[in-house]
Amino acid sequence: MIIRKKECIQASIVFVISVYLTLTNASILNIEVISSIQLTLGTLINWAGIVGLPLTIYYGNNAINNPKSHIEFQFKSTNKFLIGYASMWGVVSYLLTGNWSFALQKMISSFNLSFDTSIGLFWINTLSVFLLPIIFFIVYQLSVLRKGK
């Protein structure tokens, strides 16, 4: 149980730092890690933060870690899917934008999609990978409250 608590705290710290650096538009985000593929530190930090959100939910709830009922097993499976989806965010975004810095000005038409379609899909992917764990957490908490009554 101590390991889960430690991992929950670590995942939350990664998520909070990622959000803070993004909201403050820190200059560290613009540092190129691999210039040949335009991979910036901001991409890696945001990617880690995006994965940190569902990991925080996973490690922060004992019922999800050790399901005893069918609904808890479903919540565990859903959260594992969200962790996998968050882990794939960077790859999917790369396929949509054609670059690792996700600079929308540099986007190329990928998969024979138009520029506007690629931008729309990029933002849908990014918002859904961020909002789905939050919605999942709200639904999970409502389920716990309902079960408690």
N, CA, C and O of each residue as an XYZ file, in Angstrom:
596
protein
N       0.821     -1.194      0.000
C       0.000      0.000      0.000
C       0.869      1.264      0.000
O       0.493      2.270     -0.602
N       2.028      1.221      0.671
C       2.903      2.391      0.710
C       3.418      2.718     -0.691
O       3.549      3.887     -1.054
N       3.707      1.683     -1.471
C       4.215      1.910     -2.825
C       3.170      2.640     -3.659
O       3.509      3.557     -4.407
N       1.911      2.249     -3.540
C       0.848      2.901     -4.299
C       0.729      4.372     -3.906
O       0.525      5.230     -4.766
N       0.855      4.666     -2.619
C       0.757      6.051     -2.158
C       1.913      6.877     -2.718
O       1.726      8.012     -3.157
N       3.101      6.293     -2.695
C       4.282      6.986     -3.216
C       4.133      7.243     -4.717
O       4.456      8.329     -5.198
N       3.647      6.251     -5.449
C       3.464      6.410     -6.891
C       2.379      7.433     -7.204
O       2.484      8.175     -8.180
N       1.340      7.472     -6.378
C       0.274      8.466     -6.560
C       0.826      9.876     -6.377
O       0.516     10.778     -7.156
N       1.633     10.058     -5.357
C       2.225     11.376     -5.098
C       3.164     11.764     -6.241
O       3.157     12.913     -6.685
N       3.966     10.820     -6.715
C       4.880     11.112     -7.820
C       4.123     11.487     -9.091
O       4.493     12.442     -9.774
N       3.072     10.743     -9.410
C       2.278     11.043    -10.610
C       1.599     12.396    -10.488
O       1.524     13.144    -11.463
N       1.096     12.722     -9.279
C       0.454     14.035     -9.093
C       1.455     15.169     -9.230
O       1.137     16.210     -9.805
N       2.656     14.978     -8.710
C       3.680     16.018     -8.826
C       4.031     16.250    -10.298
O       4.154     17.395    -10.734
N       4.190     15.179    -11.050
C       4.489     15.308    -12.485
C       3.369     16.074    -13.179
O       3.635     16.974    -13.976
N       2.120     15.723    -12.883
C       0.977     16.392    -13.506
C       0.935     17.875    -13.136
O       0.761     18.723    -14.011
N       1.091     18.194    -11.857
C       1.014     19.588    -11.398
C       2.148     20.420    -11.990
O       1.921     21.550    -12.421
N       3.355     19.882    -12.018
C       4.486     20.614    -12.602
C       4.245     20.863    -14.088
O       4.523     21.952    -14.590
N       3.733     19.866    -14.783
C       3.437     20.015    -16.212
C       2.406     21.114    -16.447
O       2.580     21.958    -17.325
N       1.340     21.100    -15.665
C       0.299     22.133    -15.806
C       0.871     23.506    -15.487
O       0.613     24.469    -16.208
N       1.646     23.605    -14.411
C       2.227     24.895    -14.015
C       3.143     25.446    -15.111
O       3.034     26.614    -15.484
N       4.034     24.617    -15.620
C       4.960     25.080    -16.659
C       4.221     25.484    -17.931
O       4.610     26.441    -18.602
N       3.162     24.759    -18.259
C       2.391     25.089    -19.458
C       1.630     26.392    -19.275
O       1.628     27.240    -20.167
N       0.984     26.561    -18.126
C       0.197     27.775    -17.893
C       1.064     29.023    -17.781
O       0.642     30.112    -18.168
N       2.266     28.866    -17.255
C       3.156     30.023    -17.129
C       3.999     30.233    -18.385
O       4.769     31.190    -18.467
N       3.853     29.343    -19.356
C       4.602     29.421    -20.612
C       6.105     29.548    -20.344
O       6.780     30.424    -20.883
N       6.595     28.660    -19.511
C       7.998     28.687    -19.106
C       8.920     28.499    -20.310
O       8.615     27.746    -21.234
N      10.040     29.193    -20.279
C      10.985     29.130    -21.397
C      11.614     27.749    -21.541
O      12.094     27.398    -22.619
N      11.616     26.969    -20.476
C      12.180     25.614    -20.527
C      11.430     24.730    -21.529
O      11.989     23.766    -22.051
N      10.176     25.058    -21.791
C       9.364     24.258    -22.712
C       9.851     24.356    -24.155
O       9.586     23.461    -24.958
N      10.554     25.421    -24.488
C      11.001     25.642    -25.866
C      12.374     25.058    -26.180
O      12.836     25.153    -27.317
N      13.022     24.466    -25.209
C      14.351     23.890    -25.429
C      14.218     22.643    -26.300
O      13.438     21.740    -25.997
N      14.987     22.608    -27.381
C      14.960     21.445    -28.268
C      15.854     20.353    -27.706
O      17.034     20.574    -27.435
N      15.278     19.178    -27.538
C      16.031     18.030    -27.048
C      16.735     17.348    -28.216
O      17.924     17.037    -28.143
N      15.992     17.122    -29.285
C      16.552     16.549    -30.510
C      16.126     17.463    -31.650
O      14.984     17.409    -32.107
N      17.041     18.295    -32.101
C      16.683     19.313    -33.093
C      16.360     18.724    -34.465
O      15.583     19.314    -35.215
N      16.932     17.590    -34.800
C      16.685     17.020    -36.129
C      15.224     16.610    -36.326
O      14.729     16.603    -37.454
N      14.536     16.271    -35.242
C      13.119     15.906    -35.360
C      12.214     16.918    -34.656
O      11.019     16.673    -34.487
N      12.778     18.040    -34.251
C      12.042     19.131    -33.605
C      11.341     18.679    -32.326
O      10.214     19.095    -32.054
N      11.997     17.837    -31.549
C      11.435     17.367    -30.288
C      11.841     18.330    -29.188
O      13.023     18.467    -28.875
N      10.849     19.003    -28.600
C      11.132     19.981    -27.556
C      10.910     19.372    -26.178
O      10.219     18.365    -26.024
N      11.511     20.006    -25.189
C      11.321     19.582    -23.807
C       9.860     19.762    -23.391
O       9.344     19.002    -22.572
N       9.206     20.763    -23.955
C       7.793     20.993    -23.661
C       6.922     19.822    -24.068
O       5.969     19.480    -23.368
N       7.239     19.207    -25.193
C       6.493     18.031    -25.639
C       6.628     16.903    -24.622
O       5.637     16.272    -24.257
N       7.840     16.652    -24.170
C       8.076     15.571    -23.211
C       7.444     15.869    -21.855
O       6.870     14.979    -21.227
N       7.549     17.122    -21.403
C       6.961     17.498    -20.114
C       5.444     17.387    -20.159
O       4.831     16.847    -19.239
N       4.839     17.893    -21.222
C       3.380     17.805    -21.330
C       2.917     16.363    -21.485
O       1.887     15.977    -20.933
N       3.659     15.583    -22.221
C       3.315     14.175    -22.392
C       3.359     13.455    -21.042
O       2.467     12.669    -20.723
N       4.393     13.727    -20.258
C       4.487     13.122    -18.921
C       3.323     13.568    -18.039
O       2.770     12.767    -17.284
N       2.953     14.841    -18.134
C       1.823     15.338    -17.349
C       0.512     14.710    -17.765
O      -0.333     14.404    -16.924
N       0.339     14.516    -19.065
C      -0.889     13.900    -19.574
C      -0.995     12.451    -19.094
O      -2.092     11.988    -18.781
N       0.110     11.738    -19.033
C       0.098     10.370    -18.511
C      -0.050     10.390    -16.985
O      -0.636      9.476    -16.406
N       0.477     11.423    -16.344
C       0.403     11.527    -14.885
C      -1.009     11.659    -14.340
O      -1.281     11.209    -13.227
N      -1.915     12.268    -15.103
C      -3.290     12.450    -14.621
C      -4.007     11.115    -14.411
O      -4.483     10.877    -13.301
N      -4.114     10.229    -15.407
C      -4.788      8.950    -15.127
C      -4.006      8.051    -14.165
O      -4.599      7.235    -13.460
N      -2.670      8.199    -14.135
C      -1.892      7.421    -13.166
C      -2.206      7.851    -11.740
O      -2.257      7.016    -10.837
N      -2.416      9.141    -11.532
C      -2.787      9.634    -10.207
C      -4.110      9.017     -9.763
O      -4.255      8.599     -8.615
N      -5.065      8.965    -10.674
C      -6.368      8.370    -10.356
C      -6.202      6.879    -10.069
O      -6.796      6.356     -9.126
N      -5.408      6.206    -10.870
C      -5.211      4.763    -10.706
C      -4.560      4.441     -9.365
O      -5.053      3.591     -8.623
N      -3.467      5.108     -9.054
C      -2.749      4.805     -7.821
C      -3.408      5.405     -6.583
O      -3.124      4.980     -5.464
N      -4.275      6.377     -6.773
C      -4.905      7.039     -5.632
C      -6.171      6.386     -5.129
O      -6.748      6.857     -4.148
N      -6.628      5.311     -5.766
C      -7.869      4.653     -5.364
C      -7.631      3.165     -5.145
O      -7.318      2.432     -6.083
N      -7.780      2.732     -3.909
C      -7.560      1.323     -3.591
C      -8.558      0.410     -4.286
O      -8.204     -0.695     -4.698
N      -9.809      0.862     -4.423
C     -10.834      0.019     -5.046
C     -10.514     -0.240     -6.515
O     -10.842     -1.303     -7.043
N      -9.883      0.713     -7.171
C      -9.514      0.507     -8.575
C      -8.321     -0.447     -8.664
O      -8.248     -1.263     -9.582
N      -7.397     -0.349     -7.723
C      -6.233     -1.232     -7.729
C      -6.595     -2.671     -7.390
O      -6.077     -3.601     -8.009
N      -7.476     -2.866     -6.415
C      -7.880     -4.199     -5.969
C      -9.392     -4.332     -6.078
O     -10.092     -4.263     -5.068
N      -9.903     -4.521     -7.285
C     -11.359     -4.558     -7.440
C     -11.979     -5.784     -6.769
O     -11.474     -6.902     -6.874
N     -13.090     -5.531     -6.078
C     -13.803     -6.617     -5.411
C     -15.159     -6.869     -6.052
O     -15.758     -7.925     -5.849
N     -15.638     -5.913     -6.818
C     -16.932     -6.078     -7.480
C     -16.747     -5.910     -8.990
O     -15.700     -5.472     -9.467
N     -17.783     -6.269     -9.709
C     -17.741     -6.171    -11.171
C     -17.556     -4.716    -11.616
O     -16.788     -4.442    -12.538
N     -18.252     -3.795    -10.969
C     -18.159     -2.376    -11.354
C     -16.758     -1.834    -11.079
O     -16.244     -1.037    -11.864
N     -16.134     -2.251     -9.980
C     -14.768     -1.813     -9.684
C     -13.790     -2.369    -10.721
O     -12.837     -1.693    -11.108
N     -14.033     -3.608    -11.168
C     -13.203     -4.187    -12.225
C     -13.357     -3.389    -13.517
O     -12.378     -3.166    -14.229
N     -14.585     -2.957    -13.821
C     -14.828     -2.140    -15.010
C     -14.105     -0.795    -14.905
O     -13.533     -0.315    -15.883
N     -14.134     -0.191    -13.713
C     -13.422      1.071    -13.508
C     -11.917      0.872    -13.688
O     -11.242      1.721    -14.271
N     -11.391     -0.249    -13.187
C      -9.961     -0.524    -13.343
C      -9.605     -0.675    -14.823
O      -8.604     -0.126    -15.284
N     -10.425     -1.418    -15.561
C     -10.171     -1.616    -16.993
C     -10.246     -0.297    -17.759
O      -9.418     -0.028    -18.629
N     -11.242      0.519    -17.431
C     -11.391      1.819    -18.090
C     -10.193      2.708    -17.801
O      -9.682      3.381    -18.696
N      -9.746      2.712    -16.556
C      -8.609      3.560    -16.205
C      -7.331      3.070    -16.882
O      -6.498      3.885    -17.281
N      -7.162      1.767    -17.018
C      -5.991      1.251    -17.737
C      -6.033      1.685    -19.201
O      -5.004      2.021    -19.786
N      -7.232      1.675    -19.785
C      -7.376      2.165    -21.157
C      -6.968      3.634    -21.237
O      -6.266      4.032    -22.166
N      -7.406      4.449    -20.261
C      -7.076      5.878    -20.260
C      -5.571      6.099    -20.119
O      -5.019      7.025    -20.714
N      -4.909      5.255    -19.335
C      -3.451      5.354    -19.204
C      -2.788      5.031    -20.546
O      -1.857      5.720    -20.963
N      -3.265      3.994    -21.210
C      -2.731      3.644    -22.531
C      -2.994      4.729    -23.559
O      -2.131      5.050    -24.375
N      -4.199      5.292    -23.513
C      -4.566      6.373    -24.437
C      -3.669      7.588    -24.213
O      -3.205      8.204    -25.172
N      -3.427      7.931    -22.951
C      -2.543      9.058    -22.639
C      -1.114      8.762    -23.100
O      -0.409      9.657    -23.566
N      -0.694      7.509    -22.968
C       0.651      7.133    -23.398
C       0.825      7.261    -24.908
O       1.933      7.500    -25.387
N      -0.248      7.105    -25.648
C      -0.198      7.191    -27.109
C      -0.425      8.614    -27.628
O      -0.338      8.847    -28.834
N      -0.713      9.562    -26.741
C      -1.040     10.936    -27.149
C       0.030     11.535    -28.063
O      -0.295     12.109    -29.102
N       1.281     11.408    -27.689
C       2.353     12.009    -28.477
C       2.453     11.426    -29.872
O       2.637     12.159    -30.843
N       2.332     10.108    -29.978
C       2.427      9.448    -31.282
C       1.261      9.872    -32.175
O       1.458     10.201    -33.345
N       0.047      9.863    -31.622
C      -1.130     10.267    -32.400
C      -0.999     11.729    -32.819
O      -1.300     12.079    -33.961
N      -0.554     12.579    -31.905
C      -0.378     13.998    -32.230
C       0.677     14.188    -33.310
O       0.530     15.037    -34.188
N       1.745     13.393    -33.243
C       2.772     13.466    -34.286
C       2.183     13.092    -35.645
O       2.451     13.754    -36.647
N       1.389     12.038    -35.673
C       0.785     11.614    -36.938
C      -0.153     12.683    -37.492
O      -0.288     12.821    -38.707
N      -0.798     13.439    -36.607
C      -1.724     14.481    -37.061
C      -1.014     15.764    -37.478
O      -1.450     16.442    -38.408
N       0.085     16.099    -36.790
C       0.760     17.366    -37.081
C       1.966     17.206    -38.003
O       2.327     18.142    -38.717
N       2.581     16.049    -37.993
C       3.750     15.828    -38.833
C       5.037     16.328    -38.218
O       6.071     16.330    -38.886
N       5.009     16.756    -36.955
C       6.233     17.181    -36.279
C       6.087     16.939    -34.785
O       4.973     16.858    -34.269
N       7.220     16.823    -34.090
C       7.206     16.511    -32.661
C       7.014     17.736    -31.787
O       6.746     17.599    -30.594
N       7.144     18.926    -32.346
C       6.914     20.123    -31.532
C       5.440     20.498    -31.540
O       5.020     21.408    -30.826
N       4.657     19.795    -32.351
C       3.216     20.019    -32.482
C       2.909     21.462    -32.826
O       1.884     22.011    -32.420
N       3.819     22.072    -33.586
C       3.606     23.438    -34.052
C       2.585     23.383    -35.176
O       2.839     22.813    -36.238
N       1.437     23.979    -34.931
C       0.351     23.886    -35.897
C       0.676     24.634    -37.185
O       0.110     24.327    -38.234
N       1.578     25.611    -37.124
C       1.954     26.340    -38.328
C       2.747     25.447    -39.274
O       2.741     25.664    -40.486
N       3.427     24.448    -38.727
C       4.288     23.585    -39.527
C       3.582     22.292    -39.934
O       4.216     21.375    -40.455
N       2.288     22.219    -39.699
C       1.568     20.980    -39.970
C       1.572     20.640    -41.449
O       1.486     21.511    -42.314
N       1.673     19.383    -41.704
C       1.556     18.892    -43.077
C       0.264     18.092    -43.165
O      -0.277     17.652    -42.150
N      -0.213     17.912    -44.355
C      -1.399     17.073    -44.511
C      -0.982     15.630    -44.279
O      -0.152     15.083    -45.005
N      -1.563     15.029    -43.267
C      -1.226     13.649    -42.964
C      -2.447     12.780    -43.202
O      -3.581     13.216    -43.002
N      -2.211     11.571    -43.622
C      -3.288     10.635    -43.949
C      -4.245     11.232    -44.964
O      -5.438     10.930    -44.944
N      -3.739     12.071    -45.846
C      -4.555     12.730    -46.873
C      -5.693     13.555    -46.276
O      -6.737     13.732    -46.906
N      -5.488     14.055    -45.070
C      -6.483     14.922    -44.446
C      -6.148     16.361    -44.777
O      -4.986     16.703    -44.993
N      -7.159     17.198    -44.817
C      -6.902     18.613    -45.057
C      -6.271     19.224    -43.813
O      -6.293     18.631    -42.734
N      -5.713     20.409    -43.975
C      -5.078     21.120    -42.870
C      -6.080     21.360    -41.746
O      -5.764     21.124    -40.580
N      -7.293     21.830    -42.080
C      -8.306     22.112    -41.064
C      -8.741     20.848    -40.338
O      -8.960     20.873    -39.126
N      -8.868     19.752    -41.059
C      -9.258     18.488    -40.429
C      -8.177     18.018    -39.470
O      -8.489     17.548    -38.376
N      -6.914     18.133    -39.856
C      -5.814     17.723    -38.983
C      -5.772     18.560    -37.718
O      -5.549     18.026    -36.632
N      -5.986     19.871    -37.843
C      -6.010     20.738    -36.659
C      -7.150     20.323    -35.740
O      -6.968     20.203    -34.528
N      -8.327     20.105    -36.321
C      -9.480     19.700    -35.519
C      -9.238     18.386    -34.800
O      -9.543     18.262    -33.614
N      -8.693     17.404    -35.507
C      -8.417     16.109    -34.886
C      -7.333     16.217    -33.819
O      -7.396     15.538    -32.795
N      -6.331     17.076    -34.060
C      -5.287     17.282    -33.052
C      -5.896     17.813    -31.759
O      -5.590     17.310    -30.677
N      -6.754     18.824    -31.863
C      -7.352     19.402    -30.659
C      -8.349     18.460    -30.002
O      -8.441     18.424    -28.775
N      -9.096     17.700    -30.788
C     -10.007     16.704    -30.210
C      -9.200     15.655    -29.445
O      -9.571     15.271    -28.336
N      -8.103     15.195    -30.034
C      -7.244     14.216    -29.366
C      -6.679     14.788    -28.073
O      -6.718     14.126    -27.036
N      -6.158     15.998    -28.121
C      -5.530     16.602    -26.950
C      -6.543     16.864    -25.842
O      -6.280     16.559    -24.679
N      -7.693     17.424    -26.188
C      -8.708     17.703    -25.169
C      -9.299     16.422    -24.593
O      -9.557     16.348    -23.391
N      -9.514     15.422    -25.426
C     -10.109     14.190    -24.908
C      -9.143     13.440    -23.997
O      -9.569     12.842    -23.009
N      -7.857     13.462    -24.310
C      -6.889     12.769    -23.460
C      -6.768     13.471    -22.106
O      -6.368     12.848    -21.123
N      -7.106     14.746    -22.048
C      -7.083     15.493    -20.791
C      -8.422     15.402    -20.056
O      -8.443     15.247    -18.835
N      -9.530     15.495    -20.779
C     -10.849     15.537    -20.137
C     -11.400     14.165    -19.757
O     -12.102     14.052    -18.752
N     -11.107     13.133    -20.521
C     -11.655     11.810    -20.209
C     -11.265     11.301    -18.817
O     -12.132     10.765    -18.127
N     -10.011     11.437    -18.361
C      -9.707     11.014    -16.990
C     -10.462     11.832    -15.934
O     -10.836     11.299    -14.890
N     -10.682     13.110    -16.203
C     -11.432     13.939    -15.253
C     -12.882     13.471    -15.190
O     -13.446     13.337    -14.104
N     -13.484     13.224    -16.348
C     -14.858     12.716    -16.390
C     -14.919     11.343    -15.724
O     -15.848     11.060    -14.968
N     -13.940     10.496    -16.000
C     -13.875      9.176    -15.373
C     -13.844      9.305    -13.856
O     -14.564      8.589    -13.159
N     -13.016     10.210    -13.337
C     -12.901     10.389    -11.891
C     -14.225     10.857    -11.291
O     -14.617     10.385    -10.223
N     -14.913     11.769    -11.955
C     -16.211     12.252    -11.463
C     -17.224     11.110    -11.436
O     -17.936     10.934    -10.447
N     -17.290     10.337    -12.513
C     -18.228      9.200    -12.566
C     -17.880      8.178    -11.487
O     -18.770      7.632    -10.836
N     -16.594      7.924    -11.300
C     -16.166      6.978    -10.266
C     -16.586      7.468     -8.882
O     -17.113      6.694     -8.084
N     -16.357      8.740     -8.597
C     -16.731      9.283     -7.288
C     -18.244      9.249     -7.079
O     -18.706      8.962     -5.974
N     -19.017      9.536     -8.118
C     -20.479      9.442     -8.010
C     -20.901      8.003     -7.742
O     -21.841      7.764     -6.985
N     -20.220      7.051     -8.352
C     -20.511      5.640     -8.110
C     -20.219      5.265     -6.659
O     -20.992      4.538     -6.034
N     -19.113      5.758     -6.129
C     -18.753      5.482     -4.735
C     -19.784      6.100     -3.796
O     -20.198      5.463     -2.827
N     -20.203      7.338     -4.074
C     -21.211      7.991     -3.235
C     -22.539      7.247     -3.298
O     -23.209      7.076     -2.279
N     -22.917      6.808     -4.482
C     -24.181      6.081     -4.653
C     -24.130      4.742     -3.924
O     -25.111      4.321     -3.310
N     -22.986      4.082     -3.998
C     -22.810      2.788     -3.338
C     -22.859      2.937     -1.815
O     -23.314      2.038     -1.108
N     -22.388      4.077     -1.326
C     -22.363      4.330      0.112
C     -23.732      4.595      0.709
O     -23.919      4.443      1.916
N     -24.700      4.993     -0.123
C     -26.035      5.325      0.405
C     -26.884      4.112      0.615
O     -28.029      4.228      1.053
